[in-house]
Amino acid sequence: MSLSDADAEESVFSGQNDQLVSGKDLEQPTLTNSGDEDEFSDEEDDEEPALRYKRLGGNVHALFEKDTASTLTASERFLVLGTHWGNVIIIDFEGNEVKKWRAHSTTVNSVSVDIDNEYVASAGDDGRVVVHGLYTDDVTIVNYSRPVKAVALDPYYSRKASRRFVSGGTAGQLIMYEKKWFGKSDSILFTSAGPIQTIRWQENLIVWACDEGVQIYNTDQGTRISQIARPEGSPRPDLYTCRLHWKDSHTLLIGWANFVQVVVLKERAQQQSPALGFTGTDNDSRPLLYAEVSVMYRTDFIVCGLALYRDNFLVFTYGDHQMIEGITAEDDTQIPREEQQHRMRNAPPPELRMIDRNIEEVSSDVLPLEGFQLLQPNDYGLAYCAAHSSSASAKSPRLENEFDDNNAGAQTNEADTWFILSPKQLVSVRPRGLADHVQWLTERGNYQQALADIEEAYRGDGQWAMYRNQIKAAEYQSIGQAYAQILMDGGNTAEAAKVCTRVLPRTNTPEAIEAWESWIFAFAETSSLHEISPYIPTATMQLSSTVYEMVLAFLLTSDISEFKCLVFSWPASLFNAYSVVLAVEDQYEKAASAEDKQSLKEIMAFLYDRLNQPSKSLRCHLELFTDGILSRVRRENLFDAIRDKAELVLCYDDHSLGLDRDGAEVLLQERCESDGVQLLTDNTDAIPCASVVKQLVDTPEHLYVYLHTLLTKDAHLGAPFADLQVELYAEYNPEKLLNFLRISTYYSFDKALEI
């Protein structure tokens, strides 16, 4: 069925090319070249590039020695290359040849691959379309007698018995080939006044370019959706190949000469019949979808290919504003022949430009491809390969087996990739990943940002999160240590220590231990062990005891509070507690401030407990008035350890009652009921009274409290000290003396009279 006589109203954009997105007029500021030109080779630049370029290696160079490329398409598994000698070549993403066959006797103009990557179609100047099975001997050859410029397989070619494809060329007809139950059939879908240039098939939509403009056809409805006419003022359609790219089933990118358009397909609103009272389209012959140009702008270069990268246009371009100015809308016969030949021999290198949605150039990379001086816009191409998904590979089980068996180098793309075609060279273009970004930063000495971006990606945040697997732990650690060394050299040891604790490994391996010890010694050399000490690993891995003791020795003389913190928190197995406590005792004698002495005594108490030396430990605790220490003596039966510390026990009671504060007064009964004196008088078997009295003889008030408490419990226990008790009552509590003289029979009457 021919649609060449489609209603004029279907060309909804014919004669309306000056309408732009948001109603902007076409005569907006022309996009200009940026002043900076990035060379294809690695060159120092203050602005980080967005893309990474790589010349395909493998044996593709050998192919180009005898032949030249004419067309290219990319699938998720491989590239299909057509050549001027009529060859169709399957190559992997590294440039290695996988499969090759001679499909045509002259130039291959177009190649196409089905969605399952099982069939490849090619069209050539010899008038033939050849569909070749990659894993079978299935080959379909159709001869149209006139040069065929474009071909597109049904995306689901391998799954359908119809085996459909569309093609077109200099005959000006778009022909649908398919197998039917009664045989093979060619249907003319459209007839143009000029050649069919380019065809792209996406799901149920076919788009092609011809002299009238870009046409869109719906295979489900069997009707043409719309025609997008060529922009006004554009060069002749036969001068420059139209570039088409489906972003998805609803968004089409068109690049024709020096114009870029974005076409959006929308569903037509259903109309309700007022008479019948129902909604429907049964009596409406118009297509369900219609096309709308959402963006259109003029450039100062020729478009050789285009795609979308994130929110930006990625445009492969040729020429500059001077070249565009020399191009007339319909004819170039006015250009002198000498000038035309000069241009052909002195062509500029192509560029890959990134343009944002505001139609402003973000970046521009000059690509000095081999032989660019003699190449023209139609010699170049741009093929897009989406990032590989596991669901996609599941569509073709044979692909995973036969293709990989035939070529071990076959691989999939982990990120969106674009492939630039020139007759003698193929270049892959990928978004710069985290590894590229980090390399660019470190080459410029910005290790801080590199480290921050890696850590952000590891957390799953930021623009580099999808590339986090590119940086392994060893590389992350290396970058972090390099940054820490820079900080150390600059005297910023505090920040260097923080970086070390982030990047140094914490696995209990010899390599990890060596890394930590090396850095700790580095901090020791700069007398800044206090900076790294809080971060030294103690649980997941254990360093040499020499390292821990070196750190403690440094802090003992420089930062007692940090020293105390580490001693209390570090496991006992990390250092020799006996050696440390001896050093603490020595430092205690040298300490000048009361605060330092207090801290050192607390440390000694802790270490003596760890060394199981309760006598020394209790002395420190009593001097520190540690809460609950007397309860611990009872609980752990430490009476032998406290036997010679009666004076400290009574001082502990004084502190508990507040008697060590000026002006404090406490009743005798309260003092006698205190924990310390009760402990001494309750345990006279373990703590003999004579020993206590001997210790308290120089502090008569404490002796008075002790003996009075002893008297109230058992007068017989205090009998040997009755004369002493008479003296103490006379001095500290005369009111109690007379009563004591009446009830006690142990004192000497003569001595009592003397008092």
C-alpha positions in Angstrom: 0.0 0.0 0.0 1.5 3.3 -1.0 1.2 6.3 1.3 2.7 8.8 -1.0 -0.7 10.6 -1.4 -1.3 10.9 2.3 -3.4 13.9 3.3 -1.5 17.1 3.6 -2.8 17.6 7.1 -0.8 14.7 8.3 2.4 16.7 7.7 1.6 18.6 10.9 4.9 20.4 10.9 5.2 21.3 7.2 5.6 25.0 7.0 5.8 25.4 10.8 9.6 24.9 11.3 10.0 28.2 13.0 8.1 26.9 16.1 10.4 25.9 18.8 10.1 24.6 22.3 8.2 27.0 24.6 7.2 29.0 21.6 10.7 30.3 20.9 11.4 31.5 17.4 14.0 29.8 15.3 15.9 33.0 14.9 17.6 32.6 18.3 21.3 33.1 18.9 23.4 30.7 16.8 25.4 28.1 18.6 29.1 28.9 18.3 32.3 27.0 18.7 34.0 27.2 22.0 37.4 28.9 22.0 39.2 25.9 23.6 40.0 22.9 21.5 40.8 19.7 23.3 43.2 17.4 21.5 42.3 13.8 21.0 45.5 12.9 22.9 45.8 13.3 26.6 46.4 17.0 27.3 46.5 19.0 30.5 43.3 20.9 31.0 41.9 22.8 33.9 38.4 21.5 33.2 37.8 17.8 33.6 36.5 16.2 30.4 33.2 14.3 30.5 34.0 11.6 28.1 36.8 9.1 27.6 38.1 8.2 24.1 39.8 5.0 23.0 40.9 3.9 19.6 39.7 0.3 19.0 42.7 -2.0 18.8 42.5 -5.8 18.1 42.9 -6.7 14.4 40.6 -3.9 13.2 43.8 -2.1 11.9 44.5 -5.1 9.7 41.0 -4.8 8.2 41.5 -1.2 7.4 44.8 -1.8 5.6 42.9 -3.4 2.7 39.4 -1.9 3.1 37.6 1.1 4.4 34.5 1.4 6.6 31.3 2.8 5.1 28.7 2.2 7.8 28.4 1.0 11.4 25.8 -0.1 13.9 26.2 -1.3 17.5 24.3 -3.9 19.5 24.6 -4.7 23.1 27.0 -7.5 22.3 29.1 -6.5 19.3 29.6 -4.0 16.4 28.6 -4.6 12.8 30.8 -2.9 10.2 30.0 -2.5 6.6 32.9 -1.6 4.1 33.3 -0.2 0.7 34.4 -3.6 -0.6 31.1 -5.1 0.3 32.1 -6.9 3.4 30.1 -7.2 6.6 32.3 -7.7 9.7 31.3 -8.5 13.2 33.8 -7.1 15.8 33.8 -7.0 19.5 34.1 -3.9 21.5 37.9 -4.1 21.6 38.2 -4.2 17.8 38.7 -8.0 17.4 37.1 -9.6 14.3 34.5 -12.2 15.3 32.9 -13.0 11.9 33.1 -11.8 8.4 31.4 -12.4 5.1 31.2 -10.8 1.6 27.6 -9.7 1.3 27.9 -7.2 -1.6 30.0 -6.5 -4.7 30.2 -2.8 -3.9 29.8 -0.4 -1.0 27.7 -1.4 2.0 25.5 1.6 2.8 23.6 0.3 5.8 23.6 -2.5 8.4 21.0 -3.5 11.0 20.8 -6.0 13.8 17.7 -7.5 15.4 17.1 -7.1 19.2 18.2 -10.7 19.9 21.5 -10.2 18.0 20.9 -13.2 15.8 20.4 -11.7 12.4 22.3 -9.0 10.5 20.9 -7.2 7.5 23.0 -5.2 5.0 22.1 -3.0 2.1 24.5 -2.0 -0.8 25.0 -0.1 -3.9 24.7 -3.4 -5.8 20.9 -3.2 -5.2 20.8 -6.1 -2.8 19.6 -6.5 0.7 21.2 -9.5 2.5 19.9 -10.9 5.9 22.5 -13.2 7.4 22.0 -15.5 10.4 24.9 -15.4 12.8 24.3 -18.8 14.3 22.5 -20.6 11.4 22.9 -20.9 7.7 19.8 -18.9 7.1 20.5 -16.3 4.5 17.9 -14.1 2.7 18.9 -12.2 -0.4 16.6 -9.7 -2.1 17.6 -7.8 -5.2 16.0 -4.4 -5.9 18.1 -3.6 -9.0 18.7 0.0 -7.8 21.2 1.0 -5.1 19.8 0.5 -1.6 20.8 3.2 0.8 19.2 2.0 4.0 17.8 -1.1 5.7 16.2 -1.9 9.0 15.3 -5.3 10.5 12.1 -5.8 12.5 13.5 -5.6 16.0 11.9 -9.0 16.7 13.0 -10.5 13.3 14.2 -13.8 14.8 11.0 -14.4 16.8 8.5 -13.8 14.0 7.8 -16.0 11.1 7.1 -13.0 8.9 10.8 -12.1 8.8 10.1 -8.5 8.0 12.5 -5.7 7.1 12.2 -2.4 5.4 14.6 -0.9 2.9 14.9 2.1 0.5 17.3 3.8 -1.8 17.7 5.7 -5.0 14.4 4.4 -6.3 12.7 6.6 -3.7 10.5 3.8 -2.4 10.3 2.5 1.2 9.6 -1.2 0.8 8.4 -3.6 3.5 9.6 -7.2 2.8 7.9 -10.0 4.7 7.0 -13.7 4.4 3.3 -14.5 4.3 1.5 -17.9 4.2 1.3 -17.7 0.4 4.9 -16.6 -0.1 7.2 -13.6 0.0 5.8 -10.1 -0.4 7.1 -6.6 -1.0 4.8 -3.7 0.0 5.6 -0.1 -0.9 4.9 2.0 2.2 6.0 5.3 0.9 7.2 6.9 -2.4 9.4 9.9 -2.4 10.6 12.3 -5.0 14.2 11.6 -4.0 16.1 8.7 -2.4 15.4 7.1 0.9 18.4 8.0 3.0 18.2 6.6 6.5 15.8 4.1 8.2 15.4 3.3 11.9 13.0 0.8 13.4 12.0 1.1 17.1 9.4 -1.3 18.5 6.3 -0.7 16.2 7.6 2.5 14.7 9.6 3.0 11.6 11.2 6.4 10.8 13.0 7.3 7.6 14.4 10.4 5.9 13.8 11.5 2.3 13.6 14.7 0.4 10.2 15.6 1.9 11.5 15.3 5.4 11.4 12.7 8.2 8.4 10.3 8.1 7.1 8.1 10.9 5.1 5.0 10.3 3.2 2.8 12.8 3.4 -0.9 11.8 0.6 -1.9 14.1 -1.9 0.5 12.5 -0.3 0.3 9.0 -0.4 4.0 8.7 2.0 6.9 8.6 1.9 9.0 11.8 3.4 12.2 10.6 5.9 14.0 8.5 8.5 16.4 10.0 9.5 18.7 7.1 13.1 19.8 6.7 13.8 23.0 8.5 13.6 26.1 6.4 17.0 27.4 5.2 18.6 24.0 5.4 20.9 22.7 2.6 19.8 20.4 -0.1 18.7 17.0 1.4 21.1 15.0 -0.8 24.2 16.9 0.4 24.2 15.6 4.0 22.9 12.4 5.3 20.1 12.7 7.8 21.0 11.3 11.2 18.3 9.6 13.2 18.4 8.3 16.8 15.6 6.8 18.9 16.1 7.6 22.5 13.1 5.5 23.3 9.7 4.6 21.7 8.5 8.2 22.3 11.5 10.3 21.6 13.3 10.8 18.3 16.4 12.8 17.7 16.9 14.2 14.2 20.2 15.8 12.9 20.0 17.1 9.4 22.8 19.2 8.1 23.1 22.1 10.6 19.8 21.6 12.4 18.9 19.4 15.4 15.4 18.5 16.3 13.8 16.5 19.1 10.5 14.9 18.2 8.1 13.6 20.9 5.4 11.1 20.1 2.2 11.7 22.0 -1.2 9.9 22.2 -4.0 11.7 20.5 -6.8 12.7 22.8 -9.9 10.6 22.3 -13.0 12.5 21.2 -16.5 12.0 22.6 -19.4 11.9 20.3 -22.2 14.1 21.8 -24.8 12.4 19.7 -23.9 8.8 20.6 -22.6 9.6 24.1 -19.5 7.4 23.9 -15.8 7.9 23.6 -13.8 6.1 20.9 -11.8 6.3 17.7 -13.7 3.8 15.6 -15.0 6.5 13.2 -11.7 8.5 13.5 -9.2 7.6 10.8 -6.4 9.6 12.3 -3.4 7.8 13.9 -3.5 7.3 17.6 -0.1 8.9 18.0 1.1 12.3 16.7 4.5 13.9 16.6 5.5 17.1 18.1 8.8 18.9 17.8 9.8 19.8 21.3 13.2 21.3 20.5 14.8 22.6 17.4 17.9 24.7 16.9 20.3 25.8 14.3 24.1 25.1 14.6 27.2 26.4 13.0 28.4 22.8 12.1 27.2 19.8 10.2 25.7 17.0 12.3 27.4 13.6 11.6 25.6 11.8 14.4 23.8 12.5 17.6 22.5 10.9 20.8 21.6 11.8 24.4 23.9 11.7 27.3 22.1 12.2 30.6 20.4 15.6 30.1 22.7 16.7 27.3 22.8 16.3 23.5 25.9 14.5 22.3 26.5 15.7 18.8 29.3 14.4 16.4 30.0 17.4 14.2 31.9 18.6 11.1 33.0 22.0 10.1 32.5 25.5 11.6 30.6 28.7 11.0 32.7 29.7 8.1 31.8 26.5 6.3 28.1 26.9 7.1 28.1 30.4 5.8 29.4 29.1 2.5 26.6 26.7 2.1 23.5 27.9 0.2 20.1 26.6 0.9 19.6 24.7 -2.3 22.7 25.0 -4.6 26.4 25.1 -4.3 27.2 25.7 -8.0 28.1 29.3 -7.2 31.2 28.1 -5.2 34.2 28.2 -7.5 35.6 24.7 -8.4 39.0 25.6 -7.0 37.4 26.5 -3.7 35.5 23.2 -3.6 38.7 21.3 -4.2 40.5 23.2 -1.6 37.9 22.4 1.0 38.0 18.8 0.1 41.7 18.6 0.6 41.8 20.7 3.8 38.8 19.4 5.8 38.8 20.2 9.5 38.9 17.4 12.1 35.5 16.4 13.4 34.4 17.3 17.0 32.2 15.6 19.6 30.2 18.3 21.4 28.1 18.1 24.5 25.2 20.6 24.4 22.8 21.1 27.3 19.0 21.7 27.1 19.6 25.4 27.1 21.4 25.0 23.8 24.7 26.0 25.3 27.8 24.1 24.6 29.2 22.2 27.7 32.3 20.7 26.1 33.9 20.2 22.7 36.5 17.6 21.9 38.5 17.8 18.7 39.1 14.3 17.2 42.0 14.2 14.7 40.9 10.9 13.1 43.2 9.3 10.6 42.9 11.1 7.2 40.4 13.6 8.4 41.8 16.2 6.0 40.3 14.4 3.0 37.0 13.3 4.7 33.5 14.8 4.3 30.6 14.7 6.7 28.9 11.7 5.1 32.1 9.7 5.7 31.5 9.8 9.4 29.0 8.0 11.7 28.1 7.6 15.3 26.7 4.4 16.7 25.2 4.0 20.2 25.3 1.0 22.5 23.3 1.1 25.7 24.7 -0.3 28.9 24.3 -4.1 29.1 21.5 -5.5 31.2 21.2 -9.0 32.4 17.6 -9.2 31.1 18.8 -8.3 27.6 21.2 -11.2 27.4 18.5 -13.6 28.5 16.7 -12.9 25.3 19.1 -15.0 23.3 20.5 -18.1 25.1 22.6 -19.0 22.0 24.3 -15.6 22.2 25.9 -16.5 25.5 27.2 -19.8 24.2 28.0 -19.7 20.4 29.2 -16.1 20.3 31.5 -16.5 23.3 32.7 -19.8 22.0 33.7 -18.3 18.7 35.4 -15.3 20.3 36.6 -15.4 23.9 37.2 -11.7 23.8 33.5 -10.9 23.3 32.1 -8.8 26.1 29.3 -6.5 27.0 29.3 -2.8 27.8 29.0 -1.9 31.4 28.2 1.7 30.6 26.6 3.6 27.7 29.1 3.7 24.8 29.2 5.6 21.5 31.3 4.4 18.6 32.7 6.9 16.1 33.2 5.7 12.6 35.6 7.0 10.0 36.8 5.1 6.9 40.1 4.1 8.6 39.4 4.2 12.3 36.9 3.3 15.0 36.9 5.1 18.3 34.9 4.2 21.4 33.5 7.0 23.6 32.4 6.3 27.1 31.3 8.5 30.0 34.3 9.0 32.3 33.9 6.6 35.2 35.1 6.9 38.7 38.6 5.5 37.8 39.0 8.2 35.1 37.8 10.9 37.4 40.1 9.8 40.2 43.1 9.6 37.8 42.3 13.1 36.5 42.2 14.5 40.1 45.3 12.7 41.3 47.3 13.8 38.3 46.6 17.4 39.4 47.4 16.6 43.0 43.8 16.9 44.3 43.9 13.8 46.4 41.5 15.2 48.9 38.7 15.5 46.3 39.6 12.1 44.8 39.3 10.5 48.3 36.0 12.2 49.0 34.5 11.1 45.7 35.6 7.5 46.2 34.0 7.4 49.6 30.8 9.0 48.4 30.6 6.4 45.6 31.2 3.6 48.1 28.2 4.9 50.1 26.1 4.7 47.0 25.7 8.5 46.7 26.6 11.0 44.1 27.1 10.8 40.3 29.9 8.2 40.6 28.0 5.6 42.6 27.3 3.4 39.6 31.1 3.2 39.0 32.1 2.4 42.5 33.4 -1.1 41.6 36.0 0.6 39.4 38.1 1.5 42.4 39.3 -1.5 44.4 40.2 -1.3 48.1 43.9 -1.4 47.4 43.7 1.6 45.1 41.6 3.5 47.5 44.1 2.9 50.3 47.0 3.9 48.1 45.3 7.2 47.2 44.4 7.9 50.8 47.9 7.2 52.0 49.3 9.5 49.3 47.0 12.3 50.5 48.0 11.6 54.1 51.6 11.9 53.2 50.9 15.3 51.6 49.2 16.4 54.8 52.1 15.2 56.9 54.7 17.0 54.7 52.6 20.1 55.1 52.6 19.8 58.9 48.8 19.0 59.1 49.3 15.9 61.2 45.8 16.0 62.7 44.1 15.8 59.4 46.6 13.2 58.2 45.7 11.0 61.2 42.0 11.2 60.3 42.8 10.2 56.7 44.8 7.3 57.9 42.1 5.9 60.0 39.7 6.1 57.0 42.0 4.4 54.5 44.3 2.1 56.3 43.1 -1.6 56.2 41.8 -3.1 59.3 42.1 -6.7 58.4 44.4 -8.9 60.5 47.0 -9.5 57.8 50.7 -8.9 57.7 50.3 -6.3 55.0 47.7 -4.4 57.1 49.8 -4.6 60.2 52.9 -3.4 58.4 51.0 -0.4 56.9 49.7 0.7 60.3 53.0 0.3 62.1 54.8 2.2 59.3 52.4 5.2 59.7 52.6 5.1 63.5 56.4 5.3 63.3 56.0 8.2 60.8 53.9 10.1 63.3 56.5 9.3 66.0 59.2 10.9 63.9 57.2 14.1 63.8 56.4 13.9 67.6 52.7 13.8 66.8 51.8 10.4 68.1 49.0 12.0 70.0 47.2 12.7 66.7 47.1 9.0 65.5 46.8 7.4 69.0 43.0 7.6 69.2 42.6 5.7 65.9 45.1 2.9 66.4 43.4 -0.5 65.9 43.1 -2.7 69.0 40.2 -5.1 68.3 40.1 -6.3 64.7 43.8 -6.5 64.5 46.8 -6.4 66.9 50.1 -4.6 66.2 53.4 -5.2 67.9 53.4 -4.5 71.7 56.4 -2.3 71.1 54.2 0.0 69.0 51.6 0.3 71.7 54.1 0.9 74.5 55.9 3.5 72.4 52.7 5.4 72.0 52.0 5.2 75.8 55.5 6.3 76.7 55.1 9.3 74.4 51.7 10.3 75.8 52.8 9.7 79.4 55.1 12.7 79.1 53.0 14.8 76.8 49.3 14.2 77.3 48.3 12.4 80.5 44.6 12.6 79.8 45.0 10.8 76.5 47.4 8.4 78.1 44.8 7.6 80.7 42.1 7.1 78.1 44.2 4.6 76.2 45.3 2.7 79.2 41.7 2.3 80.4 40.4 1.3 76.9 43.1 -0.9 75.4 43.0 -4.6 76.1 45.4 -6.0 78.6 47.2 -8.1 76.0 48.4 -5.1 74.0 51.1 -3.9 76.4 53.2 -4.9 79.5 51.2 -3.4 82.4 54.1 -3.9 84.8 56.5 -1.8 82.7 53.9 0.9 82.2 53.0 1.1 85.9 56.7 1.6 86.8 56.9 4.4 84.3 53.7 5.9 85.8 55.2 5.8 89.3 58.3 7.6 88.1 56.2 10.2 86.3 54.1 10.7 89.5 57.1 11.8 91.4 57.9 14.3 88.7 54.4 15.6 88.2 53.9 19.2 89.3 50.2 19.8 89.1 47.6 18.3 91.4 45.5 17.4 88.4 48.3 15.3 86.9 49.0 13.6 90.1 45.3 12.7 90.5 45.2 11.2 87.0 48.4 9.3 87.5 47.2 7.8 90.7 44.0 6.7 89.0 46.1 5.0 86.4 48.2 3.3 89.0 45.1 2.0 90.8 43.8 0.6 87.5 47.1 -1.0 86.5 47.7 -2.5 90.0 44.2 -4.0 89.7 45.2 -5.4 86.3 48.4 -6.8 87.8 46.5 -8.3 90.7 48.3 -6.4 93.4 45.5 -5.4 95.7 47.6 -3.9 98.4 49.0 -1.2 96.1 45.7 -0.9 94.3 43.7 -0.3 97.6 46.2 2.3 98.8 45.6 4.3 95.6 41.9 3.8 95.7 41.7 5.0 99.3 43.8 8.0 98.6 41.5 8.8 95.6 38.4 8.2 97.8 37.0 5.8 95.2 33.4 5.1 95.7 32.5 1.6 96.8 36.1 0.6 97.5 35.3 -0.6 101.0 32.4 -2.6 99.8 34.8 -4.2 97.3 37.1 -5.1 100.3 34.3 -6.9 102.0 33.1 -8.5 98.8 36.5 -9.8 97.7 37.8 -10.5 101.2 40.8 -8.1 100.8 41.3 -7.6 104.6 44.9 -8.7 104.5 45.6 -6.1 101.8 44.0 -3.3 103.9 45.5 -4.4 107.3 48.2 -1.7 107.2 46.0 1.1 105.9 43.9 1.9 108.9 44.7 5.6 108.8 43.7 5.8 105.1 40.4 4.0 106.0 39.6 6.6 108.6 40.5 9.4 106.2 38.2 7.8 103.8 35.4 8.0 106.4 36.2 11.7 107.0 35.9 12.3 103.3 32.6 10.5 103.1 31.2 12.5 106.0 32.6 15.8 104.7 35.0 16.3 107.6 37.8 17.2 105.2 35.9 20.4 104.4 36.4 23.5 106.6 33.8 24.0 109.3 32.2 20.6 109.0 30.9 19.0 112.3 29.7 15.5 112.6 28.3 13.7 115.7 30.4 11.0 117.2 27.7 8.4 116.5 27.8 9.2 112.8 31.5 8.8 112.7 31.3 5.5 114.6 28.8 4.2 112.1 30.9 5.1 109.0 31.9 2.2 106.7 35.6 2.4 107.4 35.6 2.2 111.1 32.9 -0.4 111.0 35.1 -2.5 108.6 38.0 -2.3 111.0 36.0 -3.2 114.1 34.0 -5.9 112.5 37.1 -7.8 111.3 39.5 -7.7 114.2 40.6 -11.3 113.4 42.0 -10.2 110.0 42.9 -6.7 111.2 44.2 -6.9 114.8 43.3 -4.1 117.1 46.9 -3.7 118.2 48.0 -3.1 114.6 45.3 -0.5 114.1 46.1 1.3 117.3 49.8 1.4 116.4 48.9 2.9 113.0 46.6 5.5 114.5 48.7 6.6 117.4 49.9 9.7 115.5 46.3 10.7 114.8 44.6 10.6 118.2 41.2 11.8 117.0 41.0 8.8 114.6 42.2 6.6 117.4 39.5 8.0 119.7 36.8 7.1 117.1 38.2 3.7 116.5 38.5 2.8 120.3 35.0 4.2 121.1 33.5 2.1 118.3 35.4 -0.9 119.5 34.1 -0.3 123.1 30.5 -0.1 121.9 30.9 -3.5 120.2 33.0 -5.4 122.7 34.6 -3.9 125.7 36.9 -6.8 126.1 38.6 -6.1 122.7 39.6 -2.6 123.9 40.8 -3.7 127.3 44.6 -3.5 126.4 44.0 0.1 125.4 41.9 1.3 128.4 44.4 3.7 129.8 44.9 5.2 126.3 41.1 5.5 126.0 40.9 7.4 129.3 43.3 10.0 127.8 41.3 10.3 124.6 38.0 10.7 126.4 39.5 13.4 128.5 40.7 15.3 125.4 37.9 14.8 123.0 34.8 13.9 125.0 35.0 14.5 128.8 31.3 13.8 129.1 32.0 10.2 128.2 34.9 9.9 130.5 33.0 9.5 133.8 30.7 6.8 132.4 33.8 4.9 131.0 35.4 5.1 134.5 32.3 3.6 136.1 31.8 0.7 133.7 35.4 -0.3 132.8 37.6 -2.2 135.1 40.6 -2.4 132.7 42.2 1.0 133.2 44.8 2.0 135.8 43.2 4.0 138.7 46.4 5.9 139.4 46.8 6.9 135.8 43.2 8.0 135.7 43.8 10.2 138.7 46.7 11.8 137.0 44.5 12.8 134.1 
